[in-house]
Amino acid sequence: ITYGDWSSDVCSSDLSEQIAMQEYEDIFQRFCSLKRSERRDFYYTSPPDYDPIGEVILDEEKESPIWVKLHTQQNYGHRKRHIYWLVFENDEWRIVERRIVSVSGNWLNDSL
C-alpha cells in the first residue's frame, strides 16, 4: 500500500516513533520531576537499554528530607552503574537526574 510518495513502511515507522515519543512523555510525566528535571531528545534502542527488573539498588543516601541519591547496578548488557537523584515533590518521589558511574569512579552525565 502506498500513500502518495510514502510507502506503508515509512508511515509505519513514523507512527511507531510517534507512539514511542508519547510513551516516553507519559513516563516522564509520571516519574520525573516536572520542576527540576530536563527532557532528553527522543531516541530509543532495540532492545531497550533499560530493564527495571535487571537494575538493582545498591545503596540509598538520604541527603535531606526531600532529596535521595540511589546507586544502582545493571545485571544485563554492559552492567552499567548509575546514580539517580530523587526529590519528594507533590507527595511522591520523582527522578531529577541520572548519571553513569565510570569504571574509574567518575560521574558522567546521562539523560533520563
N, C-alpha and C positions, 0 to 999 in steps of 0.2 A: 504494500500500500504506500502511495506517495501522497504528500500534501504540498502541492506547489513544487518548489525546488527541494523540499525537505523529505528525506526518507523516513520511514517509520522508526528506524534505529536511532536517528538523530533526535526525533521527537521523544522517543522513549528515554533516551539519555538525559535530555533536558528535563523531562518530567521527574525522573529519578533524582536529579540534582535538586530540583525544587522541593521534592518531598524530604530529602535528606537535610536541606537547609532549614526547613520548617521543624523537623525533628530536633536539630541542633538548637534552634531558637527556643523550642519548648523545654528542652533540658536545661539550657542556660537560665531561662526564666524561673525554673523550678528549684535549681540547686545553687546558683551563683548569686553573689551579692550584686544587686542591681545598682547600688550606690558606689561600690568600691572596685568591682572587677571590670575587666575590659573584654569585649568580644574579640575573637580572633577572626582572621579571614577564613572563609569556609574552605575546608579541604577534607578529604577522607582517604583512608587506606583500606585495602581489602587483602587479607582480613583486617578487621579493626585493630588499632593499636592499643585499645583499652578493653580490659575484661575485668569488671568489678569483682568477680569471684576469684580471679587469679592475682589480685593485688592486695596484699595483706598489710595491715597496720603494724609497724614495728615498735613505734613509740609515740606517745602523746605528750606534748608540753603545753600546759595552761599558762599562757603569757599574761593574761589578765582575766577578769570575769567574763569578758566578751570576746577574747581572742584565744585561739588554739592553733598550735602547729602540729601537724601529723607527719610522721616519717613512714613511708611505705616502701615495699619491695614487690616488684612484679615476679611472679613464678612462671612466666612464659616468655617467649620471644627473646629479647635482649636482656631481660631481667633487670630493667632499669629501677633505680631507686628514685623516689620523688619526695618532695616536701610540699605539703599543702597548708595554706593559711586559711582558717575559717573564722568568721565573725558571727556572733549571735545577733541577729537582726530580725525584727518583726516576729519575735518569739520562736525562732528556729535558727539552726546553724546553716550558714551559707559559705560557699567557697569564694575566696577572694583572689588567690594566686596559687600557682603551681610552679615548682622549679625542679629540674633534674639535678641529681647529685652525681657528679662525675666520679670516676674511679679514684682520682686524687683527692676527692672530698670537696671540690669546688662546686658552687651552685651555678647552674646555667638556667637562664630564663626559658620558660616553656609556656605554651599557650593553654588556655582552658578548652 
